[in-house]
Amino acid sequence: MTAITQDYQITWEKLPDDYKLPDDPVDNINQPALAAALTESLQLAGKISANALTTTNYGICATLNNKMVIKAPDWALIAKINVIREEVTRSYTPQLQGDIPVIVMEFISDTQETEYSVKATYPPGKWFFYERILKVPNYIIFEPDSGSIEMYRLPNTEQYILQEPDENQRYWIAEMNLYLGVWQGTRENRTGKWLRWWDEQGNLLPWGGELAEQERQRAERLAAQLRAAGIEPEV
């Protein structure tokens, strides 16, 4: 499949097996934790289908004028892939191997602000790549320390438009039928701001540890009720 934008001929080609991927370290110790938290709650809520793909610092590819471009968002969701998972172990090419990402996220961790790069010349910046090449409908930029979140949406125009949050300071992700917002708390020895999901009714999608705690509290309440009725609960 071929398209033309900004004087680029875009083709969707599989990454060659011998292509050397960048071996850059993760920019910030918080990034893997933030990404894992986003994925875990979706999985536990049954919001990720068997042929979906969630990615963390994983290459998403396009070929521009016969030159491969790879960008690795801090987190992304592809709703449907149409190849076996072994074919997307190293990288993913939209259109060729499945859908374009529903959403991409960048967690700001440096002072260069590459997440905002609209550089159009080769190799293009992240913003340009997500907006003009991939045409990802939802782009999130999150600053973990302050908890600031920016959501950009790609409507019928070809440019991202900054979205305003609702009265709960959350953003509606229509393709996922979920809200995204910022939550303050502790998970796995990290206390701070987290990106989290809420369903259409405003219910927070829990993590595994929270589900376990809810179950423990239910068990304690049941035991107390049994004791009040003169029945010693079995341990």
Protein Blocks (a to p, Z undefined) as FASTA:
>chain_A
ZZdeehiacddddddfklccdfbdcfbfklmmmmmmmmmmmmmnopacfkbccdehiacd
ddeehiacddddfbdcdfbdcbdfklmmmbccehkloccdfbdcdddfbfnommlpcbfb
dcddfklmmmmmnopabdcdddfknopacdddddfblbdcdddddfkopacdfknopacd
dddddeehiacdddddddfkopacddfklmmmmmmmmmmmmmmmmmmnopacdZZ
